[in-house]
Amino acid sequence: MKRVTIPIPGRPYEALIGSGLLKAAGEHIAAIAPAGARFFVVTNPVVRGKWGSALERSLKDAKLKAEWLEIPDGERMKTMGTIENLAGRMLKAGADRGVAVIGFGGGVVGDLAGFLASVFMRGVPVIQVPTTFLAQVDASIGGKTGVNLSAGKNLLGTFHQPLAVLIDPAVLATLPDREFRAGLFESLKCGVISRAEIFEYMEKERDRILQREAAALEWLIAETVEVKARVVGEDEREAGLRRILNFGHTIGHALEAETKYKQYLHGEAVAWGMVAATMLSVAMQKTPPPTAQRIIAAVLAYSPLPKVNVRAKSVVKRLAMDKKSRNGVPHFILPVEIGKVEISNEVPPDMVIHALDEVRYLSKWNSGE
């Protein structure tokens, strides 16, 4: 088992990574949770049906009391209505400040569980047990929580760090291929923004990764978590360095919102966002064309991706409402070389429109639809 420390000043915690870890989750949770805590497990029927019995046995073996809160699967559940519903169910079950929340699922479940824990009784502990690749390397690390508004993604949220993150790559065996591939773009992103070794590994070991070889996945997950741990440890609340984690997200979030969260998985939208940001960076003469070709080729190597069929001008309007924008001006993360990016708020709207038109054209033949 590998341990990665997320060095949040004053409250560091660990991400534990190892195949079979789910069976020992109760033991690890008992060691870090407040004595006598009562647990509420937020999950969805899909995850509970596949892996719930393993977590339930583990919690019972550790003599931990747990109740389950199921919500329907999907991004559409990331609303304040869901938070109110979950909190109401907890209160009806007699929950008080002595409870803790366990987020057991993908990014949607993790974001909701974290947000719920941050506001219930003004804050109770949360432990994240992510079950998708994207959640394991991204959503569960760093304490970001949130729900969506019709205007955009994650516009309401908090920072609420978990007590620990328990990552079991074995649960990825039942993950649908589309969701698995979508998560891999997060690792590719970390390779572009910070650690060239990850990018090069994904170029060379594509087949092993797509075949879900245990050793390949454990290495990739641990290295990606290391990148995020370092960044959020230095900049917990996204005042500076942490913004580099948004490579691909500026346009990616706008694509999701413009299609009402029905066309793309989050990682797929970010993948097209990375392609668009790379094209923008070439146009602004920040990325050498050969480097841009490598980045775009690597993204497409882990495709197929859904088509981009939205109006470019509509996406540009969405960018002004992105929570990372300042005074209506969006910030873009632009690659300079593999392993290095820079932040820019000086990207002309016409360049964005041109890049989106190019992405729409590229997506016509790359689509898996």
Beta strands, then each sheet from edge to edge (+ up, - down):
strand 1: 2-6
strand 2: 13-17
strand 3: 38-43
strand 4: 65-70
strand 5: 99-105
strand 6: 126-130
strand 7: 147-149
strand 8: 152-156
strand 9: 164-167
strand 10: 332-337
strand 11: 340-344
sheet 1: 1+ 2- 9-
sheet 2: 4+ 3+ 5+ 6+
sheet 3: 7+ 8-
sheet 4: 10+ 11-
end
